[in-house]
């Protein structure tokens, strides 16, 4: 069975895609993002799935996409911000190299603008982001082998911190 070399988790806007691509490049492996898998399979945006079908349907689609990627991909894998809400997914992550990319709310505001394209943040973005993080932080920490703070760091600095935290050698 293939297994991802590194799995990145963390909130929306933390830089999982950017850091994941840099990390894959530096390790000489492929990069995959389960949000991109979902968009490609569904032929519509995640925001559209949320609006048209609701969060429970999206979470079921996400769970399938994550489980498939964990079984197939052997490079760097980035998971959507809410993927760790699923208990089965957390169990599958238990013996993987998982890195939680963290950031505080002020950094989130700078990076995402906390905009309406992110369906879970549509009403009161700052408060909703804080509430999401309060609900999820312990789950990110639970599955993580390492936590790397991204606040005030460039994607290159975060990538190096991930390599250092996991003691991985570049290709």
Backbone bond lengths (Angstrom), bond angles and torsions (degrees), N, CA, C in turn:
res aa  C-N    CA-C-N  psi(-1)  N-CA   C-N-CA  omega(-1)  CA-C   N-CA-C  phi
1 X - - - 1.470 - - 1.526 110.03 -
2 X 1.294 116.50 131.09 1.454 120.99 173.43 1.512 108.65 -72.38
3 X 1.295 116.02 154.79 1.458 120.81 174.00 1.513 107.16 -145.38
4 X 1.336 116.96 142.69 1.462 118.59 177.79 1.530 110.58 -58.93
5 X 1.313 115.45 142.75 1.452 120.97 175.59 1.529 109.55 -67.50
6 X 1.338 115.77 -42.64 1.462 122.33 179.35 1.523 108.17 -142.36
7 X 1.339 116.03 137.87 1.468 121.89 174.14 1.530 107.22 -116.59
8 X 1.329 116.49 127.20 1.459 121.61 178.44 1.530 110.07 -101.95
9 X 1.336 115.62 130.59 1.460 121.54 175.33 1.526 108.11 -127.69
10 X 1.329 115.62 161.55 1.459 120.66 178.76 1.508 109.71 151.73
11 X 1.326 115.93 174.28 1.463 120.32 -176.01 1.522 112.39 -71.39
12 X 1.326 115.02 163.46 1.462 120.79 176.12 1.515 109.39 -57.98
13 X 1.324 115.39 139.94 1.452 120.02 176.45 1.517 115.72 84.24
14 X 1.334 117.65 -0.59 1.471 120.16 -176.55 1.530 112.21 -76.18
15 X 1.330 116.25 -18.33 1.458 119.21 178.31 1.514 114.14 107.56
16 X 1.327 117.03 21.31 1.472 119.96 -179.11 1.529 111.65 -58.52
17 X 1.322 117.56 -41.81 1.470 120.57 -178.79 1.528 111.31 -67.37
18 X 1.312 116.78 -48.12 1.463 120.93 -178.45 1.523 110.81 -63.50
19 X 1.331 116.44 -50.63 1.463 120.93 -179.40 1.526 110.11 -66.12
20 X 1.324 116.91 -38.93 1.460 120.58 179.32 1.518 112.19 -59.30
21 X 1.332 116.54 -43.40 1.466 120.74 179.34 1.528 110.92 -66.22
22 X 1.331 117.17 -42.79 1.466 120.94 178.40 1.529 110.66 -63.82
23 X 1.316 115.77 -42.99 1.465 121.87 -179.63 1.529 110.61 -62.50
24 X 1.320 116.36 -45.40 1.467 120.82 179.23 1.526 110.33 -60.62
25 X 1.325 115.38 -42.96 1.462 120.92 178.74 1.525 110.74 -59.73
26 X 1.323 115.66 -47.70 1.467 120.03 -176.60 1.521 112.44 -70.32
27 X 1.328 117.22 -26.75 1.466 120.85 179.16 1.531 112.03 -91.62
28 X 1.333 116.24 -10.04 1.456 120.25 179.85 1.521 112.90 71.66
29 X 1.344 115.81 36.06 1.472 121.09 179.67 1.526 109.58 -128.76
30 X 1.330 117.15 173.67 1.456 121.86 178.41 1.519 112.21 -78.77
31 X 1.332 115.06 161.39 1.459 122.22 177.51 1.523 109.07 -120.37
32 X 1.307 116.33 140.78 1.471 121.49 177.41 1.527 109.14 -143.28
33 X 1.321 115.71 143.72 1.463 123.01 -178.79 1.525 107.27 -128.01
34 X 1.333 117.23 122.15 1.469 119.39 -176.07 1.526 112.10 -67.27
35 X 1.337 118.41 -28.56 1.470 119.70 175.34 1.525 110.07 -63.38
36 X 1.339 116.64 -42.13 1.467 120.33 177.45 1.529 110.65 -64.13
37 X 1.330 116.99 -38.98 1.470 121.00 177.44 1.529 110.60 -58.98
38 X 1.330 115.94 -43.73 1.465 121.61 -178.14 1.531 110.32 -64.43
39 X 1.328 116.73 -46.97 1.465 121.22 -179.93 1.531 109.86 -60.36
40 X 1.332 116.71 -44.24 1.469 120.79 -179.73 1.528 110.76 -64.13
41 X 1.328 117.27 -43.86 1.472 120.99 -177.85 1.531 111.77 -69.36
42 X 1.330 116.28 -40.70 1.462 121.14 -175.08 1.530 113.07 -85.65
43 X 1.323 116.86 -20.51 1.461 120.57 -178.63 1.518 113.20 68.92
44 X 1.314 116.54 26.62 1.470 121.38 177.45 1.525 109.09 -158.65
45 X 1.317 115.58 165.22 1.463 119.86 -176.79 1.526 110.92 -74.03
46 X 1.325 114.34 161.29 1.461 119.75 176.34 1.526 109.96 -63.21
47 X 1.343 116.33 -40.15 1.470 119.92 177.76 1.529 110.34 -57.79
48 X 1.346 117.56 -41.68 1.467 120.87 179.10 1.533 111.45 -64.74
49 X 1.328 116.56 -39.79 1.470 119.32 178.46 1.527 109.45 -62.12
50 X 1.333 116.85 -44.57 1.466 121.54 178.16 1.523 110.88 -57.40
51 X 1.336 115.90 -49.17 1.462 120.88 -176.65 1.531 111.14 -67.06
52 X 1.330 116.79 -46.42 1.465 121.10 -174.82 1.522 113.61 -75.39
53 X 1.321 116.81 -38.01 1.472 120.40 -170.87 1.519 114.43 -115.69
54 X 1.335 116.83 -22.40 1.455 120.68 -177.56 1.523 112.55 95.05
55 X 1.329 114.75 162.66 1.461 120.09 -176.65 1.527 114.15 -62.67
56 X 1.342 120.06 -41.47 1.477 118.77 -179.25 1.530 113.44 -58.77
57 X 1.331 117.37 -39.86 1.469 120.35 177.94 1.529 109.66 -66.52
58 X 1.339 116.36 -43.54 1.465 118.75 177.95 1.523 110.74 -59.63
59 X 1.332 117.86 -44.66 1.473 120.77 -177.76 1.531 111.11 -62.13
60 X 1.324 117.82 -35.36 1.474 121.07 177.37 1.531 110.41 -66.66
61 X 1.332 116.52 -42.73 1.469 121.64 177.17 1.530 109.06 -63.01
62 X 1.331 115.73 -44.18 1.462 121.08 -178.99 1.523 111.10 -62.42
63 X 1.330 116.66 -43.10 1.468 120.61 -179.56 1.533 110.19 -58.73
64 X 1.325 116.79 -46.32 1.475 120.10 178.67 1.525 111.08 -60.62
65 X 1.324 116.26 -44.72 1.469 121.06 -178.60 1.527 111.21 -62.89
66 X 1.322 116.63 -42.50 1.466 121.02 -179.40 1.527 110.60 -66.37
67 X 1.327 116.49 -46.22 1.466 119.77 -178.72 1.529 111.03 -63.08
68 X 1.329 116.22 -38.74 1.461 120.69 178.18 1.539 110.30 -65.24
69 X 1.317 116.84 -45.79 1.469 121.04 -179.36 1.530 111.23 -64.36
70 X 1.332 117.12 -39.73 1.464 120.18 178.75 1.527 111.03 -63.77
71 X 1.320 117.10 -33.07 1.465 121.61 -179.26 1.531 112.11 -79.13
72 X 1.325 117.68 -30.92 1.465 121.63 -171.36 1.523 115.87 -101.10
73 X 1.320 117.22 -32.13 1.467 120.47 -166.83 1.524 111.34 -95.39
74 X 1.333 116.08 136.00 1.462 118.66 -179.56 1.530 113.31 -117.93
75 X 1.325 116.68 17.14 1.466 120.74 178.32 1.515 111.06 -108.98
76 X 1.331 115.10 -134.37 1.464 121.87 177.65 1.526 107.45 -96.59
77 X 1.325 116.03 129.81 1.459 121.89 -177.51 1.522 109.86 -122.86
78 X 1.336 116.95 126.62 1.463 122.13 175.73 1.527 108.37 -105.14
79 X 1.327 116.15 130.42 1.465 121.34 178.99 1.520 109.78 -102.13
80 X 1.331 116.36 149.98 1.462 121.27 174.47 1.520 110.18 -60.38
81 X 1.322 115.64 155.18 1.466 121.73 -175.64 1.515 115.51 -54.12
82 X 1.337 117.69 -33.19 1.461 120.70 -177.26 1.513 115.34 -98.56
83 X 1.321 117.62 3.06 1.469 120.65 -175.53 1.524 112.58 -58.96
84 X 1.340 116.51 -31.06 1.465 120.30 -176.55 1.537 112.56 -76.41
85 X 1.332 117.33 -3.33 1.465 119.87 176.97 1.526 110.95 -68.19
86 X 1.325 117.38 -23.70 1.455 121.83 -177.46 1.531 110.84 -84.48
87 X 1.322 115.33 125.55 1.470 121.53 -176.95 1.530 112.18 -62.01
88 X 1.339 117.02 -41.47 1.471 120.10 179.19 1.527 110.91 -63.62
89 X 1.313 116.42 -38.79 1.465 120.72 178.07 1.526 109.62 -63.89
90 X 1.333 117.00 -44.80 1.473 119.61 179.12 1.528 110.35 -60.54
91 X 1.325 117.06 -38.45 1.471 120.37 178.40 1.527 110.76 -63.46
92 X 1.339 116.86 -41.52 1.463 120.83 178.66 1.534 112.50 -65.40
93 X 1.319 116.54 -25.99 1.462 120.74 -178.84 1.529 112.28 -83.48
94 X 1.319 116.87 -10.32 1.462 121.74 -171.42 1.529 114.33 -53.28
95 X 1.309 117.94 -41.32 1.472 118.68 -176.97 1.530 112.61 -110.32
96 X 1.323 115.78 29.25 1.469 121.51 178.80 1.523 109.42 -107.56
97 X 1.336 115.23 162.38 1.469 120.23 172.77 1.522 107.43 -82.09
98 X 1.312 116.74 96.71 1.463 121.87 -177.30 1.524 109.32 -109.50
99 X 1.329 115.32 132.45 1.464 120.73 176.64 1.523 108.20 -118.26
100 X 1.333 114.68 126.08 1.464 122.02 176.33 1.526 107.05 -92.94
101 X 1.338 116.05 113.97 1.460 121.14 174.51 1.525 107.27 -88.52
102 X 1.322 116.06 117.26 1.465 119.76 -175.05 1.521 111.72 -110.49
103 X 1.337 115.35 158.29 1.474 121.74 174.01 1.517 108.35 -159.01
104 X 1.342 115.70 158.40 1.465 118.79 177.70 1.529 110.69 -91.64
105 X 1.310 115.67 172.81 1.469 120.13 -172.86 1.532 112.31 -63.09
106 X 1.325 117.53 -36.48 1.475 119.11 -179.35 1.528 110.62 -64.37
107 X 1.315 116.14 -39.77 1.463 120.46 177.22 1.531 109.51 -65.12
108 X 1.341 116.58 -39.80 1.468 121.05 179.32 1.529 110.59 -61.18
109 X 1.325 116.26 -41.26 1.468 120.60 179.51 1.525 109.57 -62.09
110 X 1.333 116.45 -44.65 1.469 120.70 -179.85 1.525 111.09 -62.13
111 X 1.324 116.46 -42.97 1.460 120.11 -172.56 1.515 113.96 -79.09
112 X 1.312 116.70 -42.44 1.462 118.63 -173.24 1.508 111.54 -100.05
113 X 1.341 116.12 -18.03 1.444 118.85 -171.17 1.526 107.85 66.40
114 X 1.345 114.98 3.73 1.468 122.19 -176.45 1.525 109.81 39.50
115 X 1.307 114.78 61.77 1.463 119.85 -171.64 1.530 113.81 -95.22
116 X 1.296 114.53 170.28 1.458 121.77 -174.99 1.528 113.73 -70.14
117 X 1.319 118.23 -13.60 1.464 119.95 177.01 1.531 109.82 -68.55
118 X 1.307 115.88 -10.19 1.465 120.70 177.67 1.530 106.18 -104.77
119 X 1.326 116.62 101.76 1.462 121.12 -167.61 1.525 115.36 -59.13
120 X 1.325 118.13 -29.03 1.463 118.61 -179.04 1.526 112.52 -79.40
121 X 1.331 117.11 -4.20 1.465 120.07 -177.16 1.528 112.95 -118.38
122 X 1.310 117.01 19.49 1.458 120.48 -169.52 1.527 115.54 -68.14
123 X 1.335 120.17 -31.80 1.462 120.57 -171.21 1.527 113.32 -90.14
124 X 1.330 117.92 -70.36 1.465 122.37 178.05 1.527 106.60 -121.65
125 X 1.328 116.83 86.41 1.457 120.93 -168.42 1.527 116.05 -52.97
126 X 1.331 117.43 -48.27 1.464 119.42 -177.46 1.520 111.84 -61.61
127 X 1.320 115.94 -49.47 1.464 119.80 -178.97 1.523 110.65 -64.19
128 X 1.337 116.17 -42.94 1.460 119.35 -178.53 1.525 111.39 -65.46
129 X 1.333 117.06 -37.12 1.463 119.45 177.93 1.530 109.68 -63.62
130 X 1.345 116.20 -45.26 1.473 119.97 178.34 1.530 110.82 -59.11
131 X 1.337 116.18 -44.36 1.470 120.16 -179.41 1.527 111.32 -64.96
132 X 1.331 116.85 -42.27 1.470 120.36 176.29 1.520 110.15 -58.28
133 X 1.327 116.07 -45.41 1.465 119.47 -178.25 1.523 111.70 -67.28
134 X 1.332 117.65 -38.43 1.467 119.49 177.22 1.524 110.25 -61.52
135 X 1.332 116.37 -37.57 1.461 121.09 -179.59 1.526 112.26 -75.07
136 X 1.311 117.62 -28.45 1.470 120.76 -171.43 1.525 115.52 -107.26
137 X 1.333 118.32 -24.04 1.471 120.90 -171.80 1.527 111.30 -51.69
138 X 1.328 117.48 -46.60 1.470 119.28 -177.91 1.533 111.91 -65.02
139 X 1.338 117.10 -28.72 1.472 120.27 178.34 1.529 110.35 -73.64
140 X 1.336 116.52 -41.30 1.467 119.77 175.51 1.531 109.57 -59.19
141 X 1.336 115.50 -46.33 1.463 120.86 -178.74 1.524 110.85 -64.04
142 X 1.326 116.28 -39.75 1.468 121.74 -179.08 1.535 112.08 -58.88
143 X 1.324 117.52 -41.20 1.473 120.24 -175.98 1.529 112.88 -88.23
144 X 1.330 117.66 -11.72 1.466 120.88 -171.26 1.526 113.24 -84.80
145 X 1.316 114.33 138.62 1.459 120.45 169.59 1.523 109.51 -88.94
146 X 1.325 115.85 -23.08 1.459 121.32 178.13 1.523 108.52 -148.29
147 X 1.328 115.44 147.68 1.462 121.62 175.15 1.523 106.89 -117.07
148 X 1.329 116.13 127.71 1.458 120.93 179.63 1.525 107.86 -122.75
149 X 1.327 115.79 117.47 1.464 120.89 177.95 1.529 108.56 -75.35
150 X 1.323 115.85 136.13 1.462 120.55 -178.37 1.523 112.49 -103.86
151 X 1.316 117.73 -9.56 1.463 122.15 -176.20 1.525 111.38 -55.58
152 X 1.339 115.77 127.35 1.453 120.92 175.34 1.519 114.86 67.39
153 X 1.319 117.75 14.14 1.463 121.07 -179.82 1.518 109.82 -114.38
154 X 1.317 115.85 148.01 1.461 120.52 174.42 1.530 108.08 -76.75
155 X 1.338 117.79 160.17 1.464 119.67 175.93 1.531 112.17 -55.40
156 X 1.321 117.42 -35.94 1.468 121.29 179.23 1.530 110.62 -65.16
157 X 1.343 116.86 -41.41 1.469 120.90 178.93 1.526 110.72 -66.21
158 X 1.329 116.70 -39.79 1.468 120.36 178.22 1.529 109.63 -65.15
159 X 1.327 116.37 -43.32 1.466 120.64 179.06 1.523 110.41 -58.36
160 X 1.321 116.94 -45.99 1.473 120.67 178.79 1.528 110.45 -62.63
161 X 1.332 117.14 -40.05 1.468 121.02 179.37 1.536 110.94 -63.32
162 X 1.333 116.91 -37.52 1.471 120.81 177.16 1.529 109.61 -65.62
163 X 1.329 117.21 -46.77 1.464 120.91 178.31 1.528 110.26 -57.91
164 X 1.329 116.53 -44.54 1.459 121.00 -179.81 1.532 111.37 -65.00
165 X 1.342 115.83 -44.16 1.472 120.18 -177.66 1.532 111.51 -62.11
166 X 1.316 116.35 -36.93 1.477 120.71 -177.93 1.523 111.97 -94.87
167 X 1.342 116.23 -2.61 1.461 121.89 -177.93 1.523 111.21 52.90
168 X 1.336 114.93 45.62 1.469 120.75 178.72 1.514 109.71 -94.75
169 X 1.294 114.77 143.48 1.471 120.98 178.59 1.526 108.57 -95.43
170 X 1.330 114.78 140.06 1.463 119.84 177.82 1.530 110.03 -71.83
171 X 1.317 115.01 154.57 1.478 120.72 179.39 1.514 110.37 -70.15
